[in-house]
Amino acid sequence: MNQPAHFEGQSAKEHLKKARKKGAIATSEIHGTEMSGALNAFCECARTLIALLLVTYLLLTPTLLPLLLFSLAFTIFSFGRSSLIAWSRLERLHRLIEDERHEITHHREQEREELTEMYQAKGLSGKLLTDVIDVLMADDNRLLMVMLEEELGLPLESFEHPLLQGLGAALGCALSAALGLIALHFGGLLPLVITAFLISGITAYLTASRLRIEKIRHITWHISLLFVTGAAAYFLGRALL
């Protein structure tokens, strides 16, 4: 049987699989395999800045003022970077919404086939299936939401405002810089090292909790990475002096 042009020679089931893949691309982050949100930006940037402060101090042993200026510059950069990444993600979502709206307007029969395929997979059949499809097809706005969430797998509630994610990144940098510089000013290298490990461990715990992954392993990896990086900076700094 010839398939409609909308399906590009595929069956409704194959078309749904392809649509899900598009949705997954649209919701994926540009950097890393991280969850969306201001909390993630906060944790990532806090870990990154404290590690950079530690490495810079071990390599160059600068005074507090250069470290403060570096922290300020990195905070501004992190705010802009996180916001731009979030904007890019939001633009992909808007493009998919407009594509789906176009399909609903111009390919209604094919959308009905897709709906039928999806709800048959949920166990509906007979008159109940027909009634559900008729109700959804009668309201374009409701149909759009269903197709975005069911066909493309877009978790619309997870999309936060880009500036909110940028603010999370900036707050993470600011807090990390403040704690690190205070520790360095009043105690020197050892308090800075302790602060760096604490920040890395706490933020790794928060990230693991949100991602629902094994916490001890996640914390261990982040602390180990910080340890190896710091040790490499320390020995490299001693070798260059």
Secondary structure, 3 states (H helix, E strand, C coil): CCCCHHHCCCCHHHHHHHHHHHHHHHHCCCCCCCCCCHHHHHHHHHHHHHHHHHHHHHHHCCCHHHHHHHHHHHHHHHHHHHHHHHHHHHHHHHHHHHHHHHHHHHCHHHHHHHHHHHHHHCCCCHHHHHHHHHHHHCCHHHHHHHHHHHHCCCCHHHCCCHHHHHHHHHHHHHHHHHHHHHHHHHHCHHHHHHHHHHHHHHHHHHHHHHHCCCHHHHHHHHHHHHHHHHHHHHHHHHHHC
